[in-house]
């Protein structure tokens, strides 16, 4: 989470949601040094479903571009730690929420590599916290 | 037809320490919420 300083400097809090048990989420939090961030465990994927995060069918993994991305990830040394009960098909989402709980930005990932650049998220936050954004004060 | 979500849904989720996440934890300041794709 290299963008964490910029997110906090813009006046926002980082909230990480993982479809894992609290125990595994804690390990992840410690590994990524997110002690000051809120890490939510959502093994039932309640939040994922509510926001509409995609979960493709298993055959999606056989699409050439998806398989190729997997090969490249393995070749680059990336490893995935999967435990019994983990949902390996669930895709992620990027959300910016204003101080009143309204969604200001929502991006639902189309594939595993489809994430919003952190700088773009920071810009959305700055728009919320600047006087012109109407939520300052 | 699905209704677009405009408010961040609040559920009785727990944090990594097993504590229930409340509205107090989420509101009062902007938040960047990163939903991880899956473990790894």
Backbone of each chain as nested JSON, in Angstrom:
{
  "chains": [
    {"id": "A", "residues": [
      {"number": 1, "name": "UNK", "atoms": {"N": [0.844, -1.192, 0.0], "CA": [0.0, 0.0, 0.0], "C": [0.883, 1.247, 0.0]}},
      {"number": 2, "name": "UNK", "atoms": {"N": [1.592, 1.413, -1.097], "CA": [2.525, 2.544, -1.176], "C": [1.815, 3.883, -1.227]}},
      {"number": 3, "name": "UNK", "atoms": {"N": [0.513, 3.879, -1.526], "CA": [-0.219, 5.141, -1.621], "C": [-0.803, 5.571, -0.284]}},
      {"number": 4, "name": "UNK", "atoms": {"N": [-0.592, 4.8, 0.757], "CA": [-1.2, 5.112, 2.049], "C": [-0.852, 6.517, 2.554]}},
      {"number": 5, "name": "UNK", "atoms": {"N": [0.407, 6.96, 2.473], "CA": [0.706, 8.323, 2.937], "C": [-0.089, 9.397, 2.197]}},
      {"number": 6, "name": "UNK", "atoms": {"N": [-0.241, 9.229, 0.874], "CA": [-0.994, 10.218, 0.099], "C": [-2.482, 10.186, 0.459]}},
      {"number": 7, "name": "UNK", "atoms": {"N": [-3.002, 8.995, 0.682], "CA": [-4.411, 8.877, 1.058], "C": [-4.666, 9.58, 2.392]}},
      {"number": 8, "name": "UNK", "atoms": {"N": [-3.787, 9.329, 3.348], "CA": [-3.959, 9.956, 4.667], "C": [-3.705, 11.451, 4.609]}},
      {"number": 9, "name": "UNK", "atoms": {"N": [-2.739, 11.868, 3.794], "CA": [-2.462, 13.3, 3.662], "C": [-3.644, 14.039, 3.045]}},
      {"number": 10, "name": "UNK", "atoms": {"N": [-4.396, 13.331, 2.209], "CA": [-5.576, 13.943, 1.583], "C": [-6.759, 13.989, 2.549]}},
      {"number": 11, "name": "UNK", "atoms": {"N": [-6.602, 13.39, 3.711], "CA": [-7.651, 13.459, 4.729], "C": [-8.557, 12.246, 4.786]}},
      {"number": 12, "name": "UNK", "atoms": {"N": [-8.139, 11.158, 4.181], "CA": [-8.994, 9.972, 4.159], "C": [-8.365, 8.841, 4.965]}},
      {"number": 13, "name": "UNK", "atoms": {"N": [-9.194, 7.901, 5.279], "CA": [-8.729, 6.702, 5.955], "C": [-8.763, 5.541, 4.966]}},
      {"number": 14, "name": "UNK", "atoms": {"N": [-7.769, 4.686, 5.056], "CA": [-7.758, 3.492, 4.212], "C": [-8.51, 2.372, 4.917]}},
      {"number": 15, "name": "UNK", "atoms": {"N": [-9.453, 1.802, 4.196], "CA": [-10.193, 0.65, 4.695], "C": [-9.961, -0.494, 3.711]}},
      {"number": 16, "name": "UNK", "atoms": {"N": [-9.458, -1.591, 4.206], "CA": [-9.197, -2.757, 3.363], "C": [-10.194, -3.841, 3.739]}},
      {"number": 17, "name": "UNK", "atoms": {"N": [-10.841, -4.382, 2.736], "CA": [-11.798, -5.461, 2.954], "C": [-11.256, -6.7, 2.267]}},
      {"number": 18, "name": "UNK", "atoms": {"N": [-11.246, -7.796, 2.967], "CA": [-10.738, -9.03, 2.394], "C": [-11.757, -10.154, 2.592]}},
      {"number": 19, "name": "UNK", "atoms": {"N": [-11.906, -11.004, 1.584], "CA": [-12.874, -12.099, 1.718], "C": [-12.3, -13.279, 2.491]}},
      {"number": 20, "name": "UNK", "atoms": {"N": [-11.671, -12.989, 3.583], "CA": [-11.012, -14.012, 4.389], "C": [-11.547, -13.969, 5.815]}},
      {"number": 21, "name": "UNK", "atoms": {"N": [-11.171, -14.945, 6.564], "CA": [-11.521, -14.955, 7.979], "C": [-10.752, -13.838, 8.692]}},
      {"number": 22, "name": "UNK", "atoms": {"N": [-11.217, -13.482, 9.886], "CA": [-10.54, -12.437, 10.657], "C": [-9.097, -12.845, 10.969]}},
      {"number": 23, "name": "UNK", "atoms": {"N": [-8.904, -14.107, 11.228], "CA": [-7.555, -14.584, 11.555], "C": [-6.598, -14.372, 10.398]}},
      {"number": 24, "name": "UNK", "atoms": {"N": [-7.047, -14.736, 9.201], "CA": [-6.179, -14.56, 8.029], "C": [-6.049, -13.091, 7.667]}},
      {"number": 25, "name": "UNK", "atoms": {"N": [-7.117, -12.322, 7.874], "CA": [-7.046, -10.891, 7.605], "C": [-6.02, -10.228, 8.521]}},
      {"number": 26, "name": "UNK", "atoms": {"N": [-5.944, -10.684, 9.744], "CA": [-4.976, -10.129, 10.686], "C": [-3.551, -10.403, 10.217]}},
      {"number": 27, "name": "UNK", "atoms": {"N": [-3.332, -11.591, 9.711], "CA": [-2.014, -11.913, 9.194], "C": [-1.647, -11.055, 8.001]}},
      {"number": 28, "name": "UNK", "atoms": {"N": [-2.625, -10.826, 7.164], "CA": [-2.419, -9.988, 5.99], "C": [-2.119, -8.542, 6.408]}},
      {"number": 29, "name": "UNK", "atoms": {"N": [-2.908, -8.057, 7.404], "CA": [-2.711, -6.695, 7.91], "C": [-1.293, -6.516, 8.448]}},
      {"number": 30, "name": "UNK", "atoms": {"N": [-0.835, -7.484, 9.193], "CA": [0.504, -7.388, 9.768], "C": [1.574, -7.466, 8.685]}},
      {"number": 31, "name": "UNK", "atoms": {"N": [1.338, -8.334, 7.712], "CA": [2.319, -8.496, 6.634], "C": [2.461, -7.216, 5.824]}},
      {"number": 32, "name": "UNK", "atoms": {"N": [1.347, -6.52, 5.6], "CA": [1.366, -5.29, 4.8], "C": [1.561, -4.043, 5.662]}},
      {"number": 33, "name": "UNK", "atoms": {"N": [1.723, -4.252, 6.962], "CA": [1.964, -3.144, 7.903], "C": [0.845, -2.106, 7.828]}},
      {"number": 34, "name": "UNK", "atoms": {"N": [-0.368, -2.593, 7.976], "CA": [-1.543, -1.728, 7.923], "C": [-2.16, -1.575, 9.307]}},
      {"number": 35, "name": "UNK", "atoms": {"N": [-1.315, -1.477, 10.312], "CA": [-1.802, -1.445, 11.693], "C": [-2.731, -0.263, 11.955]}},
      {"number": 36, "name": "UNK", "atoms": {"N": [-2.529, 0.85, 11.253], "CA": [-3.35, 2.035, 11.496], "C": [-4.567, 2.117, 10.582]}},
      {"number": 37, "name": "UNK", "atoms": {"N": [-4.71, 1.148, 9.717], "CA": [-5.856, 1.137, 8.812], "C": [-6.898, 0.147, 9.32]}},
      {"number": 38, "name": "UNK", "atoms": {"N": [-8.126, 0.342, 8.859], "CA": [-9.193, -0.578, 9.225], "C": [-9.197, -1.734, 8.232]}},
      {"number": 39, "name": "UNK", "atoms": {"N": [-8.995, -2.927, 8.719], "CA": [-9.016, -4.127, 7.879], "C": [-10.245, -4.948, 8.257]}},
      {"number": 40, "name": "UNK", "atoms": {"N": [-11.141, -5.098, 7.301], "CA": [-12.412, -5.784, 7.546], "C": [-12.358, -7.177, 6.944]}},
      {"number": 41, "name": "UNK", "atoms": {"N": [-12.767, -8.151, 7.712], "CA": [-12.863, -9.515, 7.224], "C": [-14.299, -9.775, 6.763]}},
      {"number": 42, "name": "UNK", "atoms": {"N": [-14.431, -10.196, 5.524], "CA": [-15.761, -10.437, 4.968], "C": [-15.792, -11.802, 4.282]}},
      {"number": 43, "name": "UNK", "atoms": {"N": [-15.605, -12.87, 5.048], "CA": [-15.556, -14.201, 4.431], "C": [-16.855, -14.601, 3.742]}},
      {"number": 44, "name": "UNK", "atoms": {"N": [-17.969, -14.01, 4.148], "CA": [-19.243, -14.3, 3.498], "C": [-19.47, -13.464, 2.256]}},
      {"number": 45, "name": "UNK", "atoms": {"N": [-18.545, -12.55, 1.961], "CA": [-18.592, -11.66, 0.796], "C": [-19.878, -10.839, 0.757]}},
      {"number": 46, "name": "UNK", "atoms": {"N": [-20.369, -10.488, 1.918], "CA": [-21.594, -9.688, 2.005], "C": [-21.413, -8.327, 1.345]}},
      {"number": 47, "name": "UNK", "atoms": {"N": [-20.32, -7.685, 1.669], "CA": [-20.062, -6.361, 1.113], "C": [-19.782, -6.438, -0.387]}},
      {"number": 48, "name": "UNK", "atoms": {"N": [-19.092, -7.464, -0.783], "CA": [-18.79, -7.652, -2.211], "C": [-20.088, -7.749, -3.014]}},
      {"number": 49, "name": "UNK", "atoms": {"N": [-21.004, -8.545, -2.509], "CA": [-22.271, -8.732, -3.231], "C": [-23.082, -7.444, -3.237]}},
      {"number": 50, "name": "UNK", "atoms": {"N": [-23.085, -6.738, -2.11], "CA": [-23.886, -5.521, -2.019], "C": [-23.4, -4.454, -2.996]}},
      {"number": 51, "name": "UNK", "atoms": {"N": [-22.093, -4.411, -3.199], "CA": [-21.54, -3.408, -4.108], "C": [-21.522, -3.887, -5.554]}},
      {"number": 52, "name": "UNK", "atoms": {"N": [-21.777, -5.159, -5.763], "CA": [-21.823, -5.677, -7.126], "C": [-20.478, -6.13, -7.662]}},
      {"number": 53, "name": "UNK", "atoms": {"N": [-19.519, -6.395, -6.781], "CA": [-18.205, -6.861, -7.239], "C": [-18.374, -8.157, -8.029]}},
      {"number": 54, "name": "UNK", "atoms": {"N": [-17.627, -8.222, -9.102], "CA": [-17.795, -9.35, -10.016], "C": [-17.173, -10.634, -9.473]}},
      {"number": 55, "name": "UNK", "atoms": {"N": [-17.797, -11.723, -9.837], "CA": [-17.272, -13.049, -9.513], "C": [-17.542, -13.92, -10.731]}},
      {"number": 56, "name": "UNK", "atoms": {"N": [-16.579, -13.992, -11.648], "CA": [-16.816, -14.704, -12.903], "C": [-16.975, -16.201, -12.695]}},
      {"number": 57, "name": "UNK", "atoms": {"N": [-17.506, -16.854, -13.728], "CA": [-17.643, -18.308, -13.685], "C": [-16.258, -18.946, -13.788]}},
      {"number": 58, "name": "UNK", "atoms": {"N": [-16.101, -20.167, -13.286], "CA": [-14.79, -20.826, -13.306], "C": [-14.16, -20.899, -14.689]}},
      {"number": 59, "name": "UNK", "atoms": {"N": [-14.961, -21.083, -15.752], "CA": [-14.394, -21.184, -17.099], "C": [-13.708, -19.896, -17.534]}},
      {"number": 60, "name": "UNK", "atoms": {"N": [-14.013, -18.801, -16.853], "CA": [-13.379, -17.511, -17.15], "C": [-11.855, -17.638, -17.039]}},
      {"number": 61, "name": "UNK", "atoms": {"N": [-11.403, -18.512, -16.16], "CA": [-9.961, -18.687, -15.975], "C": [-9.276, -19.23, -17.223]}},
      {"number": 62, "name": "UNK", "atoms": {"N": [-10.066, -19.829, -18.122], "CA": [-9.48, -20.404, -19.331], "C": [-9.384, -19.402, -20.473]}},
      {"number": 63, "name": "UNK", "atoms": {"N": [-9.896, -18.199, -20.283], "CA": [-9.766, -17.18, -21.335], "C": [-8.286, -16.889, -21.55]}},
      {"number": 64, "name": "UNK", "atoms": {"N": [-7.859, -16.775, -22.806], "CA": [-6.422, -16.615, -23.096], "C": [-5.763, -15.48, -22.33]}},
      {"number": 65, "name": "UNK", "atoms": {"N": [-6.421, -14.321, -22.268], "CA": [-5.771, -13.191, -21.6], "C": [-5.646, -13.412, -20.094]}},
      {"number": 66, "name": "UNK", "atoms": {"N": [-6.617, -14.133, -19.528], "CA": [-6.554, -14.423, -18.096], "C": [-5.455, -15.449, -17.815]}},
      {"number": 67, "name": "UNK", "atoms": {"N": [-5.416, -16.498, -18.646], "CA": [-4.385, -17.518, -18.463], "C": [-2.996, -16.911, -18.657]}},
      {"number": 68, "name": "UNK", "atoms": {"N": [-2.866, -16.032, -19.64], "CA": [-1.577, -15.4, -19.904], "C": [-1.154, -14.524, -18.728]}},
      {"number": 69, "name": "UNK", "atoms": {"N": [-2.103, -13.803, -18.161], "CA": [-1.785, -12.971, -16.998], "C": [-1.297, -13.843, -15.843]}},
      {"number": 70, "name": "UNK", "atoms": {"N": [-1.902, -15.017, -15.689], "CA": [-1.473, -15.93, -14.64], "C": [-0.061, -16.443, -14.868]}},
      {"number": 71, "name": "UNK", "atoms": {"N": [0.245, -16.766, -16.122], "CA": [1.592, -17.235, -16.456], "C": [2.619, -16.146, -16.175]}},
      {"number": 72, "name": "UNK", "atoms": {"N": [2.297, -14.926, -16.566], "CA": [3.236, -13.82, -16.326], "C": [3.447, -13.591, -14.832]}},
      {"number": 73, "name": "UNK", "atoms": {"N": [2.369, -13.691, -14.065], "CA": [2.483, -13.48, -12.615], "C": [3.379, -14.531, -11.982]}},
      {"number": 74, "name": "UNK", "atoms": {"N": [3.197, -15.786, -12.406], "CA": [4.034, -16.856, -11.855], "C": [5.489, -16.675, -12.273]}},
      {"number": 75, "name": "UNK", "atoms": {"N": [5.683, -16.258, -13.538], "CA": [7.047, -16.067, -14.035], "C": [7.762, -14.935, -13.295]}},
      {"number": 76, "name": "UNK", "atoms": {"N": [6.991, -13.968, -12.839], "CA": [7.607, -12.837, -12.14], "C": [7.825, -13.145, -10.659]}},
      {"number": 77, "name": "UNK", "atoms": {"N": [7.455, -14.333, -10.253], "CA": [7.7, -14.727, -8.871], "C": [6.529, -14.503, -7.949]}},
      {"number": 78, "name": "UNK", "atoms": {"N": [5.407, -14.022, -8.494], "CA": [4.246, -13.782, -7.638], "C": [3.662, -15.112, -7.18]}},
      {"number": 79, "name": "UNK", "atoms": {"N": [3.35, -15.192, -5.932], "CA": [2.76, -16.409, -5.388], "C": [1.434, -16.072, -4.715]}},
      {"number": 80, "name": "UNK", "atoms": {"N": [0.507, -16.977, -4.808], "CA": [-0.802, -16.784, -4.201], "C": [-0.979, -17.807, -3.097]}},
      {"number": 81, "name": "UNK", "atoms": {"N": [-1.317, -17.299, -1.933], "CA": [-1.539, -18.177, -0.792], "C": [-3.026, -18.451, -0.664]}},
      {"number": 82, "name": "UNK", "atoms": {"N": [-3.415, -19.66, -0.937], "CA": [-4.827, -20.015, -0.915], "C": [-5.049, -21.099, 0.132]}},
      {"number": 83, "name": "UNK", "atoms": {"N": [-6.024, -20.87, 0.96], "CA": [-6.362, -21.846, 1.998], "C": [-7.741, -22.42, 1.713]}},
      {"number": 84, "name": "UNK", "atoms": {"N": [-8.041, -23.523, 2.371], "CA": [-9.352, -24.147, 2.208], "C": [-10.451, -23.145, 2.539]}},
      {"number": 85, "name": "UNK", "atoms": {"N": [-11.41, -23.054, 1.651], "CA": [-12.52, -22.137, 1.873], "C": [-12.35, -20.793, 1.205]}},
      {"number": 86, "name": "UNK", "atoms": {"N": [-11.151, -20.484, 0.726], "CA": [-10.933, -19.218, 0.039], "C": [-11.649, -19.215, -1.305]}},
      {"number": 87, "name": "UNK", "atoms": {"N": [-12.163, -18.069, -1.671], "CA": [-12.839, -17.92, -2.949], "C": [-11.868, -17.281, -3.934]}},
      {"number": 88, "name": "UNK", "atoms": {"N": [-11.314, -18.079, -4.819], "CA": [-10.285, -17.57, -5.732], "C": [-10.87, -16.885, -6.959]}},
      {"number": 89, "name": "UNK", "atoms": {"N": [-12.173, -16.897, -7.102], "CA": [-12.788, -16.25, -8.261], "C": [-13.22, -14.815, -7.969]}},
      {"number": 90, "name": "UNK", "atoms": {"N": [-13.355, -14.482, -6.699], "CA": [-13.868, -13.169, -6.352], "C": [-12.936, -12.065, -6.824]}},
      {"number": 91, "name": "UNK", "atoms": {"N": [-13.49, -11.098, -7.544], "CA": [-12.721, -9.937, -7.966], "C": [-12.956, -8.784, -6.997]}},
      {"number": 92, "name": "UNK", "atoms": {"N": [-12.112, -7.788, -7.096], "CA": [-12.146, -6.701, -6.135], "C": [-12.909, -5.482, -6.611]}},
      {"number": 93, "name": "UNK", "atoms": {"N": [-12.798, -4.426, -5.835], "CA": [-13.434, -3.155, -6.168], "C": [-12.698, -2.045, -5.435]}},
      {"number": 94, "name": "UNK", "atoms": {"N": [-12.775, -0.858, -6.016], "CA": [-12.186, 0.331, -5.401], "C": [-13.315, 1.316, -5.145]}},
      {"number": 95, "name": "UNK", "atoms": {"N": [-13.388, 1.817, -3.93], "CA": [-14.487, 2.691, -3.548], "C": [-13.931, 3.894, -2.796]}},
      {"number": 96, "name": "UNK", "atoms": {"N": [-14.495, 5.05, -3.063], "CA": [-14.233, 6.216, -2.227], "C": [-15.566, 6.634, -1.627]}},
      {"number": 97, "name": "UNK", "atoms": {"N": [-15.589, 6.742, -0.319], "CA": [-16.809, 7.07, 0.421], "C": [-16.613, 8.421, 1.092]}},
      {"number": 98, "name": "UNK", "atoms": {"N": [-17.621, 9.272, 1.015], "CA": [-17.467, 10.577, 1.668], "C": [-17.743, 10.458, 3.165]}},
      {"number": 99, "name": "UNK", "atoms": {"N": [-17.627, 11.56, 3.859], "CA": [-17.734, 11.523, 5.32], "C": [-19.133, 11.15, 5.8]}},
      {"number": 100, "name": "UNK", "atoms": {"N": [-20.122, 11.252, 4.909], "CA": [-21.49, 10.898, 5.284], "C": [-21.866, 9.485, 4.856]}},
      {"number": 101, "name": "UNK", "atoms": {"N": [-20.894, 8.776, 4.293], "CA": [-21.174, 7.396, 3.902], "C": [-21.711, 7.243, 2.494]}},
      {"number": 102, "name": "UNK", "atoms": {"N": [-21.697, 8.325, 1.73], "CA": [-22.16, 8.24, 0.342], "C": [-20.997, 7.847, -0.563]}},
      {"number": 103, "name": "UNK", "atoms": {"N": [-21.29, 7.014, -1.519], "CA": [-20.253, 6.552, -2.442], "C": [-19.971, 7.642, -3.469]}},
      {"number": 104, "name": "UNK", "atoms": {"N": [-18.735, 8.117, -3.473], "CA": [-18.333, 9.152, -4.417], "C": [-17.677, 8.552, -5.651]}},
      {"number": 105, "name": "UNK", "atoms": {"N": [-17.169, 7.353, -5.515], "CA": [-16.469, 6.7, -6.62], "C": [-16.558, 5.195, -6.397]}},
      {"number": 106, "name": "UNK", "atoms": {"N": [-16.858, 4.477, -7.479], "CA": [-16.928, 3.015, -7.386], "C": [-16.409, 2.413, -8.671]}},
      {"number": 107, "name": "UNK", "atoms": {"N": [-15.432, 1.559, -8.547], "CA": [-14.907, 0.834, -9.707], "C": [-14.923, -0.645, -9.385]}},
      {"number": 108, "name": "UNK", "atoms": {"N": [-15.634, -1.398, -10.217], "CA": [-15.705, -2.849, -10.055], "C": [-14.704, -3.475, -11.007]}},
      {"number": 109, "name": "UNK", "atoms": {"N": [-13.748, -4.223, -10.477], "CA": [-12.691, -4.802, -11.301], "C": [-13.274, -5.768, -12.327]}},
      {"number": 110, "name": "UNK", "atoms": {"N": [-12.751, -5.664, -13.559], "CA": [-13.168, -6.575, -14.63], "C": [-12.3, -7.821, -14.657]}},
      {"number": 111, "name": "UNK", "atoms": {"N": [-11.098, -7.714, -14.107], "CA": [-10.222, -8.874, -13.959], "C": [-9.287, -8.606, -12.794]}},
      {"number": 112, "name": "UNK", "atoms": {"N": [-8.416, -9.565, -12.506], "CA": [-7.588, -9.47, -11.304], "C": [-6.639, -8.282, -11.327]}},
      {"number": 113, "name": "UNK", "atoms": {"N": [-6.242, -7.851, -12.526], "CA": [-5.282, -6.753, -12.626], "C": [-5.953, -5.396, -12.77]}},
      {"number": 114, "name": "UNK", "atoms": {"N": [-7.251, -5.389, -12.839], "CA": [-7.987, -4.154, -13.097], "C": [-8.244, -3.407, -11.789]}},
      {"number": 115, "name": "UNK", "atoms": {"N": [-7.347, -2.519, -11.434], "CA": [-7.499, -1.716, -10.224], "C": [-7.346, -0.247, -10.596]}},
      {"number": 116, "name": "UNK", "atoms": {"N": [-7.966, 0.605, -9.813], "CA": [-7.869, 2.035, -10.042], "C": [-6.507, 2.531, -9.574]}},
      {"number": 117, "name": "UNK", "atoms": {"N": [-5.813, 3.319, -10.401], "CA": [-4.533, 3.868, -9.931], "C": [-4.741, 4.65, -8.636]}},
      {"number": 118, "name": "UNK", "atoms": {"N": [-3.885, 4.43, -7.646], "CA": [-4.039, 5.133, -6.364], "C": [-4.126, 6.646, -6.51]}},
      {"number": 119, "name": "UNK", "atoms": {"N": [-3.369, 7.21, -7.452], "CA": [-3.397, 8.662, -7.628], "C": [-4.801, 9.145, -7.994]}},
      {"number": 120, "name": "UNK", "atoms": {"N": [-5.526, 8.326, -8.748], "CA": [-6.888, 8.693, -9.125], "C": [-7.814, 8.696, -7.908]}},
      {"number": 121, "name": "UNK", "atoms": {"N": [-7.611, 7.723, -7.02], "CA": [-8.416, 7.669, -5.795], "C": [-8.116, 8.872, -4.901]}},
      {"number": 122, "name": "UNK", "atoms": {"N": [-6.834, 9.226, -4.838], "CA": [-6.44, 10.383, -4.024], "C": [-7.073, 11.659, -4.579]}},
      {"number": 123, "name": "UNK", "atoms": {"N": [-7.146, 11.77, -5.895], "CA": [-7.77, 12.952, -6.497], "C": [-9.249, 13.039, -6.127]}},
      {"number": 124, "name": "UNK", "atoms": {"N": [-9.919, 11.889, -6.097], "CA": [-11.334, 11.884, -5.701], "C": [-11.462, 12.36, -4.252]}},
      {"number": 125, "name": "UNK", "atoms": {"N": [-10.573, 11.881, -3.398], "CA": [-10.611, 12.294, -1.988], "C": [-10.37, 13.796, -1.868]}},
      {"number": 126, "name": "UNK", "atoms": {"N": [-9.402, 14.29, -2.607], "CA": [-9.1, 15.73, -2.55], "C": [-10.308, 16.554, -2.984]}},
      {"number": 127, "name": "UNK", "atoms": {"N": [-11.045, 16.04, -3.965], "CA": [-12.259, 16.728, -4.392], "C": [-13.312, 16.771, -3.292]}},
      {"number": 128, "name": "UNK", "atoms": {"N": [-13.295, 15.768, -2.429], "CA": [-14.264, 15.721, -1.329], "C": [-13.856, 16.612, -0.171]}},
      {"number": 129, "name": "UNK", "atoms": {"N": [-12.568, 16.749, 0.033], "CA": [-12.088, 17.465, 1.216], "C": [-11.739, 18.918, 0.934]}},
      {"number": 130, "name": "UNK", "atoms": {"N": [-11.701, 19.286, -0.344], "CA": [-11.42, 20.688, -0.654], "C": [-12.676, 21.513, -0.396]}},
      {"number": 131, "name": "UNK", "atoms": {"N": [-12.534, 22.807, -0.153], "CA": [-13.719, 23.65, 0.091], "C": [-14.737, 23.563, -1.039]}},
      {"number": 132, "name": "UNK", "atoms": {"N": [-14.26, 23.419, -2.283], "CA": [-15.179, 23.328, -3.415], "C": [-15.948, 22.02, -3.399]}},
      {"number": 133, "name": "UNK", "atoms": {"N": [-15.382, 21.024, -2.701], "CA": [-16.048, 19.734, -2.641], "C": [-17.268, 19.739, -1.755]}},
      {"number": 134, "name": "UNK", "atoms": {"N": [-17.368, 20.757, -0.901], "CA": [-18.579, 20.926, -0.113], "C": [-18.666, 20.062, 1.122]}},
      {"number": 135, "name": "UNK", "atoms": {"N": [-17.624, 19.305, 1.443], "CA": [-17.725, 18.46, 2.63], "C": [-16.71, 18.86, 3.686]}},
      {"number": 136, "name": "UNK", "atoms": {"N": [-15.976, 19.915, 3.421], "CA": [-14.991, 20.335, 4.406], "C": [-15.676, 21.032, 5.571]}},
      {"number": 137, "name": "UNK", "atoms": {"N": [-15.001, 21.037, 6.686], "CA": [-15.548, 21.764, 7.809], "C": [-15.884, 20.816, 8.877]}}
    ]},
    {"id": "B", "residues": [
      {"number": 1, "name": "UNK", "atoms": {"N": [-34.195, -5.804, -12.147], "CA": [-33.23, -4.744, -12.372], "C": [-32.596, -4.353, -11.036]}},
      {"number": 2, "name": "UNK", "atoms": {"N": [-31.291, -4.256, -11.03], "CA": [-30.602, -3.924, -9.796], "C": [-30.681, -2.427, -9.53]}},
      {"number": 3, "name": "UNK", "atoms": {"N": [-30.793, -2.08, -8.282], "CA": [-30.79, -0.671, -7.891], "C": [-29.361, -0.242, -7.598]}},
      {"number": 4, "name": "UNK", "atoms": {"N": [-28.887, 0.814, -8.246], "CA": [-27.515, 1.255, -7.966], "C": [-27.316, 1.584, -6.496]}},
      {"number": 5, "name": "UNK", "atoms": {"N": [-26.188, 1.194, -5.984], "CA": [-25.869, 1.481, -4.588], "C": [-25.272, 2.878, -4.513]}},
      {"number": 6, "name": "UNK", "atoms": {"N": [-25.857, 3.72, -3.701], "CA": [-25.325, 5.077, -3.564], "C": [-24.731, 5.309, -2.183]}},
      {"number": 7, "name": "UNK", "atoms": {"N": [-25.209, 4.593, -1.203], "CA": [-24.661, 4.724, 0.147], "C": [-23.849, 3.476, 0.468]}},
      {"number": 8, "name": "UNK", "atoms": {"N": [-22.737, 3.688, 1.112], "CA": [-21.903, 2.541, 1.453], "C": [-22.657, 1.666, 2.443]}},
      {"number": 9, "name": "UNK", "atoms": {"N": [-22.877, 0.419, 2.092], "CA": [-23.692, -0.43, 2.962], "C": [-22.978, -0.773, 4.261]}},
      {"number": 10, "name": "UNK", "atoms": {"N": [-23.717, -0.703, 5.333], "CA": [-23.156, -1.039, 6.644], "C": [-23.745, -2.371, 7.1]}},
      {"number": 11, "name": "UNK", "atoms": {"N": [-22.893, -3.299, 7.355], "CA": [-23.318, -4.606, 7.832], "C": [-22.589, -4.901, 9.134]}},
      {"number": 12, "name": "UNK", "atoms": {"N": [-22.988, -5.953, 9.754], "CA": [-22.304, -6.36, 10.974], "C": [-21.076, -7.19, 10.608]}},
      {"number": 13, "name": "UNK", "atoms": {"N": [-20.11, -6.505, 10.054], "CA": [-18.861, -7.159, 9.698], "C": [-17.884, -7.006, 10.855]}},
      {"number": 14, "name": "UNK", "atoms": {"N": [-16.834, -7.777, 10.81], "CA": [-15.832, -7.694, 11.866], "C": [-14.491, -7.307, 11.273]}},
      {"number": 15, "name": "UNK", "atoms": {"N": [-13.678, -6.691, 12.104], "CA": [-12.348, -6.334, 11.638], "C": [-11.399, -7.512, 11.876]}},
      {"number": 16, "name": "UNK", "atoms": {"N": [-10.133, -7.265, 11.573], "CA": [-9.154, -8.353, 11.652], "C": [-8.926, -8.83, 13.084]}},
      {"number": 17, "name": "UNK", "atoms": {"N": [-9.386, -8.043, 14.057], "CA": [-9.269, -8.46, 15.448], "C": [-10.551, -9.11, 15.957]}},
      {"number": 18, "name": "UNK", "atoms": {"N": [-11.517, -9.256, 15.065], "CA": [-12.767, -9.888, 15.448], "C": [-13.771, -8.94, 16.066]}},
      {"number": 19, "name": "UNK", "atoms": {"N": [-13.464, -7.637, 16.067], "CA": [-14.386, -6.662, 16.638], "C": [-15.399, -6.222, 15.583]}},
      {"number": 20, "name": "UNK", "atoms": {"N": [-16.619, -5.996, 16.013], "CA": [-17.655, -5.567, 15.084], "C": [-17.371, -4.156, 14.575]}},
      {"number": 21, "name": "UNK", "atoms": {"N": [-17.477, -3.988, 13.267], "CA": [-17.268, -2.674, 12.658], "C": [-18.569, -1.896, 12.747]}},
      {"number": 22, "name": "UNK", "atoms": {"N": [-18.497, -0.697, 13.287], "CA": [-19.686, 0.128, 13.44], "C": [-19.641, 1.301, 12.475]}},
      {"number": 23, "name": "UNK", "atoms": {"N": [-20.77, 2.003, 12.379], "CA": [-20.801, 3.201, 11.527], "C": [-19.749, 4.206, 11.981]}},
      {"number": 24, "name": "UNK", "atoms": {"N": [-19.508, 4.241, 13.266], "CA": [-18.522, 5.174, 13.806], "C": [-17.143, 4.937, 13.179]}},
      {"number": 25, "name": "UNK", "atoms": {"N": [-16.882, 3.695, 12.839], "CA": [-15.585, 3.372, 12.244], "C": [-15.491, 3.845, 10.793]}},
      {"number": 26, "name": "UNK", "atoms": {"N": [-16.631, 4.003, 10.156], "CA": [-16.63, 4.275, 8.72], "C": [-16.993, 5.712, 8.369]}},
      {"number": 27, "name": "UNK", "atoms": {"N": [-17.77, 6.377, 9.219], "CA": [-18.252, 7.708, 8.87], "C": [-17.448, 8.795, 9.566]}},
      {"number": 28, "name": "UNK", "atoms": {"N": [-17.671, 10.019, 9.118], "CA": [-17.026, 11.171, 9.748], "C": [-15.792, 11.649, 9.019]}},
      {"number": 29, "name": "UNK", "atoms": {"N": [-15.353, 10.865, 8.07], "CA": [-14.182, 11.248, 7.275], "C": [-14.253, 10.457, 5.98]}},
      {"number": 30, "name": "UNK", "atoms": {"N": [-13.679, 10.986, 4.91], "CA": [-13.665, 10.195, 3.672], "C": [-12.865, 8.914, 3.887]}},
      {"number": 31, "name": "UNK", "atoms": {"N": [-13.178, 7.931, 3.097], "CA": [-12.463, 6.662, 3.189], "C": [-12.216, 6.108, 1.795]}},
      {"number": 32, "name": "UNK", "atoms": {"N": [-11.03, 5.597, 1.62], "CA": [-10.714, 4.829, 0.419], "C": [-10.857, 3.364, 0.81]}},
      {"number": 33, "name": "UNK", "atoms": {"N": [-11.798, 2.71, 0.18], "CA": [-12.105, 1.314, 0.535], "C": [-11.595, 0.413, -0.581]}},
      {"number": 34, "name": "UNK", "atoms": {"N": [-10.7, -0.447, -0.206], "CA": [-10.082, -1.37, -1.16], "C": [-10.605, -2.761, -0.876]}},
      {"number": 35, "name": "UNK", "atoms": {"N": [-11.433, -3.25, -1.793], "CA": [-11.918, -4.627, -1.659], "C": [-10.938, -5.533, -2.377]}},
      {"number": 36, "name": "UNK", "atoms": {"N": [-10.228, -6.317, -1.609], "CA": [-9.221, -7.213, -2.191], "C": [-9.91, -8.265, -3.044]}},
      {"number": 37, "name": "UNK", "atoms": {"N": [-9.229, -8.687, -4.095], "CA": [-9.85, -9.63, -5.038], "C": [-9.983, -11.014, -4.421]}},
      {"number": 38, "name": "UNK", "atoms": {"N": [-8.933, -11.522, -3.868], "CA": [-8.972, -12.796, -3.16], "C": [-7.642, -12.948, -2.46]}},
      {"number": 39, "name": "UNK", "atoms": {"N": [-7.515, -13.894, -1.612], "CA": [-6.27, -14.007, -0.846], "C": [-5.054, -14.144, -1.739]}},
      {"number": 40, "name": "UNK", "atoms": {"N": [-3.982, -13.646, -1.261], "CA": [-2.744, -13.815, -1.997], "C": [-1.886, -12.592, -1.946]}}
    ]}
  ]
}
